[in-house]
Amino acid sequence: MTDPISDMLNRIRNAQMAGLQTVDVPFSKFKNEITKILEKKNFISKVEKKTKKTRDVLEITLKYDGKEGAIGGMRRVSKPGQRIYNDHFTIRNVKGGFGLSIVSTSKGLMTDNQARKEKIGGEVILEIW
């Protein structure tokens, strides 16, 4: 697998379309940080690190509003073949401010609003709305 972040996003998207309550994703510290931000911003219910058959996985509990998922859409911005870096003043709003971007900065992962407040640019990992 060349892009584990895209794989995680696809697993979440597919599980939500199928109406599943939880989805398992192979564990990594980077994916764990991304899901913690999504949990804090109320896109998912909770995230737990579990061990299944000698492998660590992230068990992500999805959040629903009625029958619709809390995640309207998401897309990977910076890909392994084309990295996208922005300064703090060129990081754009997602869906007119109703979504968010996750940015990898020198101070760790943060949302686009946090990066603008701290005046730090970085690699735009994904957008979610």
C-alpha positions in Angstrom: 0.0 0.0 0.0 1.5 3.3 -1.0 -0.8 5.7 0.9 -2.1 4.6 4.3 -3.9 7.8 4.9 -6.0 7.4 1.8 -6.7 3.9 2.8 -7.9 5.0 6.2 -10.2 7.7 4.6 -11.6 5.1 2.1 -12.3 2.6 5.0 -14.2 5.3 6.9 -16.1 6.4 3.8 -17.1 2.9 2.9 -18.1 1.9 6.4 -20.3 5.0 6.7 -22.0 4.3 3.3 -22.7 0.8 4.5 -24.1 2.1 7.8 -21.6 0.3 10.0 -21.1 1.5 13.6 -17.3 0.8 13.8 -14.4 0.4 11.4 -10.9 -1.0 12.1 -7.9 0.7 10.6 -4.2 -0.5 11.0 -2.6 1.6 13.8 0.0 4.3 13.3 0.8 7.3 15.4 0.0 9.7 12.5 -3.4 8.1 11.8 -4.1 8.2 15.6 -3.4 11.9 15.7 -5.7 12.5 12.7 -8.6 10.6 14.3 -8.1 12.4 17.6 -8.7 15.7 15.8 -11.7 14.2 14.0 -13.1 13.1 17.4 -12.5 16.5 18.9 -14.3 18.2 16.0 -17.3 15.8 16.3 -16.9 14.0 13.0 -16.5 10.6 14.7 -17.8 9.4 18.1 -14.6 7.8 19.6 -11.3 6.2 18.8 -9.6 3.3 20.6 -6.4 1.5 20.1 -6.9 -2.2 20.3 -4.9 -5.4 19.7 -6.4 -7.9 17.4 -4.4 -11.1 16.4 -1.1 -9.6 17.4 -1.7 -6.4 15.4 -2.6 -3.0 16.7 -5.6 -1.4 15.1 -7.6 1.8 15.6 -11.3 1.0 16.3 -13.2 4.1 15.0 -16.8 4.5 16.1 -18.7 6.5 13.5 -21.2 9.2 14.3 -24.6 9.5 12.6 -27.3 12.2 12.5 -30.3 10.0 12.0 -29.5 7.8 9.0 -26.9 10.2 7.5 -23.3 10.1 8.6 -21.7 13.1 10.4 -19.0 13.2 7.6 -20.4 14.7 4.5 -17.3 14.2 2.5 -13.5 14.1 2.7 -10.6 14.2 0.3 -6.8 13.7 0.5 -5.0 16.9 -0.5 -1.3 16.2 -0.2 -0.5 12.9 -1.8 2.7 10.9 -2.0 3.2 11.9 -5.6 2.4 15.5 -5.1 2.9 17.2 -1.7 0.9 20.4 -1.1 2.5 23.0 1.3 0.8 26.3 2.2 1.7 29.3 4.3 -0.7 30.2 7.1 -2.2 33.0 5.0 -2.8 30.7 1.9 -4.5 27.9 3.7 -8.1 28.1 2.4 -11.4 27.6 4.2 -13.2 24.3 3.4 -16.8 24.7 2.3 -17.0 28.3 3.4 -15.8 27.5 6.9 -18.2 24.5 7.5 -15.4 22.0 7.0 -11.8 21.8 8.1 -8.4 21.0 6.9 -5.8 19.0 8.8 -2.3 20.5 8.5 1.0 18.9 9.4 3.1 21.7 10.9 6.4 21.9 12.7 4.4 21.9 16.0 2.4 18.7 15.1 -1.0 18.1 13.4 -3.6 20.9 13.8 -6.6 22.2 12.1 -6.5 25.0 9.5 -7.9 27.5 12.1 -5.3 26.7 14.6 -2.5 27.0 12.0 -3.8 30.4 11.0 -4.0 31.6 14.7 -0.5 30.4 15.4 0.7 31.8 12.0 2.3 28.4 11.0 2.1 26.9 7.5 2.7 23.3 6.6 1.5 20.3 4.6 -2.2 20.1 4.0 -3.0 16.5 4.7 -6.8 16.3 4.1 -10.1 18.2 4.0 -13.3 17.1 5.6 -16.8 18.5 5.7 
